[in-house]
Amino acid sequence: MEKISAGKRLYEQVVERVRGMIEEGMYQKGDLLPSEKELTEMMGVSRITVREAMRLLSEAGVIRTVKGKGSFVLLDREDLLGHSGEKAAYPKSFLESTDIRLLLEPAAARYLATHGSEAARRAIGDHLVPVEGVLEGFHLAIIRAIGNQILTDFFESLLKKEVSPPMMSLIPPFRQKSITAKLQSQHEKIYEAIRDGDGEFAYFYMLEHQQFVKDTYQEFFGMFYQ
């Protein structure tokens, strides 16, 4: 196996190599992957790099690491290959929707903070707790609170472009525990700014949040949707 080269972030390359070995059938569901030490030597990278790659693979549901035993493959090659057409189209659709939301939602949060009634602003807090693990209810509540049906309909059409990824065997970022905790924390900051009528902080926190979502999914797509 060729050593990892400079260029793309090293841990991303390790993820791609491991994913590639599964897609090529070298390792199948239930197989034990090489140890951290062996992967380090095979790929010519540090243990820290391999550890980060294995963490990402674990969070995405590709492997399961058992302390004292190693990392086991959870998916078959068919699970990772998916439907090639949908696999190529989904990231483009998702990121285009996210780009629109980057323009729209910070302004919507600021508008609600400065023009919404106190009751409407405080009611957003009722949507902080995800329903069945879905975080988008919070965003939809902000848009609906503005009271413009055309805006609401348009926003709902954007959300439809971000659901049901073709590779359902993978765990997308919004369902990964570490990412979910970060998103929830960001939602709380946005809500507090809206509740307190602070338009500029509501704008900034929403912008920061949407940029984080975009960056996280771009990294995810780069590693698993190529």
N, C-alpha and C positions, 0 to 999 in steps of 0.2 A: 504494500500500500504506500502511495506517495505521501510525503510529509505535508502538513498544512503549510500553505504559503501566505505571505503578507498580502494585504488587500482588505477583503471583507473581514469584519470582526472575527477573531479566532474562534470564539465559542460558537458562533453561528456556523462556521465551517465544520466544526466537530458535529454539531446537530445534523447538518446536511449529510455528512459522511455516515453517521449511524443510521439515519433515515434511509440513505441509499443502500446500505447493506441489507436492511430489511426488505426494501423494495426489490432488490436483486435476488432475494430468496436465500441469502447467506445465513440469515437468522429468521426463525419463524416464531409464531406465537408460542409462548412458554419456554423458549430457549433462554439460556443464561448468556448475557453479553460478556465480552472480555472485561476484566477487572479495570478499575480506575488506573492502576499502575500500567497495565498492558496497553490501554488506550493511549496513555501518555507517551509510551515508547513507540507505538505504532504510528502516531500522528505527529510526534515531535513538538508537542506543546506542554505547557505546565499542568500540574495537577489542578490548580485553581481553574484553569480554562476548561478542563474536562469536567470538573465538578459543576461548574455553571451550566455547561451543556447538558449534563445529566439531569440537573434540576429542571431545566426548561422542557426536556423530553418527558420527565415525570409529570410536570404540571399539565402538559398537553395530552397526557394519557397514553403516550407511546410506550413507556416502560414503567415498571414498578421496582423501586429499590428497597430491598430488605436488608436491614442492618445485620452485618456478619455473614451474609450470603451473597449479595451482589444485586445486579439489575436484571430483571426478567422482561422479555418482550411481551407486550399486551395486545399488539395488533398484528394482523396478517398483512402481507404485501398488498392485497386487494383493498384493504381498509385505507392504506396510505395513498395508493394510486388514484382511487376514486374515479369519478367521471371527468375525463380530461377537459371536455368543453366547459362544463360548469366550474371546474376547478380553476380554469383560466379566467372566466368571466366574473366570478364572485368578488375577488379582491378589487377589481376595477370599479364595480358597482358600489361596493361598500365604501371605498375611499372617496369616490365622487360624492356620495351622500354625506360623508363626514366633512368634506370640504364645504359643502353648503351649510351644514350645521355649525361649522366654525364661524361662518359669517352671520348666521341667523340667531343662534341661541344666546351668545353674549349680549346682543342687543335686546333680545326678548327678556332676559333676566334683569337687565338694567331698567327696561320699561316697566316691568312689573314692580320692581323695587321702588320706583319713583312715582308711578301712577296708580298702582293697585291699592285697593282699600286695605286697611289693617287686617280685616277678617280674611280677605283673599290671600294676603301675604302669609299669614300664619297658617292657613289651611294647607299650604304646600308641605308643611311639616308632617301632615298625615300620610304623605307618600314617600317618606324617607325609608321606611322598612320595605325591602323588596318583596313582591308577591311571587311566590314560587321561584325565587331566585332571579327574577327579571328586574333589572334596574331601570329600564326605560320608562316605567310608570312615573318616576319623578320628573323626567324631562317633559313628558306629555302633559303632566299636571301644570307645569309652568306655562306651556303654550296655551292650554285650555283656559287658564286663569285670565289670560289677556282678553278673552271673549270675542275673538274674531274667527268665525267658522271657516272662512277661506284659508286662513293661516293654519288652523287645526287640521283641515283636510290635507293641505300640502305637507305638513309635518308628518302626518300619519303615512303618507305615501313614501316619504324618505325612510321611515322606520322599516317599511316592508322590504327595502333593498338591503337591509342589514341582518335579516333573520334567516334561519334555515340554511346554514352553510352546507355545501355539497358533501364535504367530508365529515359527516356526523359522528364518525368514530372518534375524531379528535375532540378534545375539550377546548373550546374557544376561550380567549382571554377573559371574557365577562363571566365565565363560570369557574375560573381558576382562583383558588382561595386567596393567594397573596394579592392578585389583581383586584378581586372583589373588595377586599378590605381597603385598598387604596381608593377605589372608586367611591365606596361608601363614605370615606373620610372627606373626599372632595365634595360630595353631595351635601354633606353637613355644613361645610364652609359656605357653599353657595346659598343654601337655605337661610343660614344665619344672616347673611348680607341682605337677602331679599326681605326677610322678616323685619330687620332693623331699618329698612328703607334706604340702605346704602347702595345707590345705583352703580357707583364706580367700582366698588369691591365686588358686587354681584357680577358685573361685566368681566372683571379681571379673573375671578375664580372660575367662571364658566369657560372663559377662553383657555385658561390653564388646563382645565379638565378636558375639554374637547381636543386640545393639542396632545395631551397625554394619551387619550384614546386612539387618536390617529397614529401616533408614534408606536404605541404598543401593538396595534394591529398590523402596521407596516412590517414590523420585525417578525411577527407571527407568520404573516403571508410569505415573507422572504425565506423563512426556514421550512415551511410546510406546504406551500402552495406552488412551488416552482415546477 
